[in-house]
Amino acid sequence: MSKPEPTSVENIVGSADLIVSKSDAEGNITYVNPIFIKISGYSQGKLIEEPHSMLRHPDMPKVIFKYLWDNLKEGRDVVAYVKNLCKNGSFYWVLATVRVAKNPDGSFRNYLSTRKCITDSAKKTISSLYADLLAIQQSDGVESSENMLNTFLAEKGVTDCDSFNNLMIEINK
Ligand SMILES: Cc1cc2nc3c(=O)[nH]c(=O)nc-3n(C[C@H](O)[C@H](O)[C@H](O)COP(=O)(O)O)c2cc1C
């Protein structure tokens, strides 16, 4: 699917909006709620079975998705800020909580992402961090971007995925 040309138009996620999707083990969309459909601008039929990367915004640094997947694959839930691209090229910011859902026998069931609005101060902090991570990724590669993220996290006392998630929640206050 060809990607829309990004614009500077921001779609504001309301404080009561909860944008939900589920995916298979590869990140292909298996369920979206009505708010997901409304904000993305795509029909349900265009979203189901497509990879979540169809919403990927070019301002998102690769290392954030690497962090997400590295932890999901280990069975850990991840809280992360995501800037998404809508069908018409506009964007929206969310704080996503991605959970690993299991069957009663402990086997993988699906991934569940619930996304909510973010504060202006979180938007400022995270846009600036992501811009720095993206710039170093483009000049020096993903590994350098990962080192920069690790330095940022270490300065904030993050030692594991739980403390990463807590920091993301804290930044949104
Ligand atoms: C449940 C779930 C929800 C996801 N939601 C998004 C999303 O809203 N936006 C996004 O860009 N990536 C999302 N991803 C991550 C994508 O799978 C993918 O890693 C990312 O878009 C980068 O894709 P790329 O490496 O092919 O560029 C989600 C993954 C999972 C498992």
PDBQT file of the ligand as one rigid body, heavy atoms in Angstrom, charges set to zero:
ROOT
HETATM    1  C1  LIG A 201      -0.435  -4.547  18.917  1.00  0.00    +0.000 C 
HETATM    2  C2  LIG A 201       0.520  -3.690  18.143  1.00  0.00    +0.000 A 
HETATM    3  C3  LIG A 201       0.159  -2.389  17.834  1.00  0.00    +0.000 A 
HETATM    4  C4  LIG A 201       0.996  -1.572  17.077  1.00  0.00    +0.000 A 
HETATM    5  N1  LIG A 201       0.587  -0.304  16.803  1.00  0.00    +0.000 NA
HETATM    6  C5  LIG A 201       1.360   0.478  16.024  1.00  0.00    +0.000 A 
HETATM    7  C6  LIG A 201       0.921   1.771  15.665  1.00  0.00    +0.000 A 
HETATM    8  O1  LIG A 201      -0.138   2.255  16.078  1.00  0.00    +0.000 OA
HETATM    9  N2  LIG A 201       1.746   2.513  14.850  1.00  0.00    +0.000 N 
HETATM   10  C7  LIG A 201       2.939   2.041  14.388  1.00  0.00    +0.000 A 
HETATM   11  O2  LIG A 201       3.618   2.756  13.632  1.00  0.00    +0.000 OA
HETATM   12  N3  LIG A 201       3.378   0.812  14.742  1.00  0.00    +0.000 NA
HETATM   13  C8  LIG A 201       2.635   0.041  15.552  1.00  0.00    +0.000 A 
HETATM   14  N4  LIG A 201       3.090  -1.214  15.904  1.00  0.00    +0.000 N 
HETATM   15  C9  LIG A 201       4.464  -1.596  15.528  1.00  0.00    +0.000 C 
HETATM   16  C10 LIG A 201       4.531  -2.169  14.127  1.00  0.00    +0.000 C 
HETATM   17  O3  LIG A 201       4.304  -3.557  14.202  1.00  0.00    +0.000 OA
HETATM   18  C11 LIG A 201       5.922  -1.925  13.483  1.00  0.00    +0.000 C 
HETATM   19  O4  LIG A 201       6.930  -2.455  14.301  1.00  0.00    +0.000 OA
HETATM   20  C12 LIG A 201       6.245  -0.431  13.263  1.00  0.00    +0.000 C 
HETATM   21  O5  LIG A 201       5.184   0.229  12.632  1.00  0.00    +0.000 OA
HETATM   22  C13 LIG A 201       7.519  -0.244  12.444  1.00  0.00    +0.000 C 
HETATM   23  O6  LIG A 201       7.388  -0.922  11.245  1.00  0.00    +0.000 OA
HETATM   24  P1  LIG A 201       8.574  -1.095  10.208  1.00  0.00    +0.000 P 
HETATM   25  O7  LIG A 201       9.755  -1.588  10.988  1.00  0.00    +0.000 OA
HETATM   26  O8  LIG A 201       8.062  -2.086   9.206  1.00  0.00    +0.000 OA
HETATM   27  O9  LIG A 201       8.823   0.262   9.622  1.00  0.00    +0.000 OA
HETATM   28  C14 LIG A 201       2.263  -2.058  16.653  1.00  0.00    +0.000 A 
HETATM   29  C15 LIG A 201       2.622  -3.374  16.976  1.00  0.00    +0.000 A 
HETATM   30  C16 LIG A 201       1.781  -4.166  17.721  1.00  0.00    +0.000 A 
HETATM   31  C17 LIG A 201       2.195  -5.572  18.088  1.00  0.00    +0.000 C 
ENDROOT
TORSDOF 0
